[in-house]
């Protein structure tokens, strides 16, 4: 008699990079350590957008250290947007679940086992990290950055009513097919992209859980958030409000 035994889940981590040569070796080491200690099957897919600081060369060295089964490289010719980076990564992913996070160490891999625990407990479609509930927080930001983030989330919650406390966050666990569906329906670019993903998820009645996380400002390199990004966010937010 043949017994159909479900294989254990596999997790694909998508790491879009641009000028992260100093951060990448550390975040990859932390990810490998976290998954290995938890006994989980995983792969790390690095999508580099032709970083002028030679991030890709560092990624190639990491691939030689950890093997091409664990480190998958998907370089691109230039900065083509976060949404297309995820599409590019999903095309190469072999996991049942996809984890998206920043490569600058602002998202600590230690929270990933908690994401997975929540997902498995109730079979959630999405588990998202939040800075804005008890147990979560932000370290390393000045008052301006904190106010900017708070105001951005407040405006989004008032206009969109998504039912998620940290709409601008980008540390999440998705069922692979759910992420692919959401990306296909999402129109926004830049910082509004992550926000629209949650709005579309609610519209499609996907189940979402939140896990408190501590966000830490990048150690190496410069923040990519500037005045043009803030203006782009506001325009994107208003456009999304009109669209839904």
Secondary structure, 3 states (H helix, E strand, C coil): CCCCCCCCCEEEEEEEECCCHHHHHHHHHHHHHHHHHHCCEEEEEEEECCCCCCHHHHHHHHHHHHCCCCEEECCCCCCCCHHHHHHHHHHHCCCCEEEECCCCCCCCHHHHHHHHHHHHHHCCCEEEEECCCCCCEEECCCHHHHHHHHHHHHHHHHHHCCCCCCCCCCCEEEEHHHHHHHHHHCCCCCCHHHHHHHHHHHHCCCCEEEEECEEECCCCCCCCCCHHHHHHHHHHHHHHHHHC
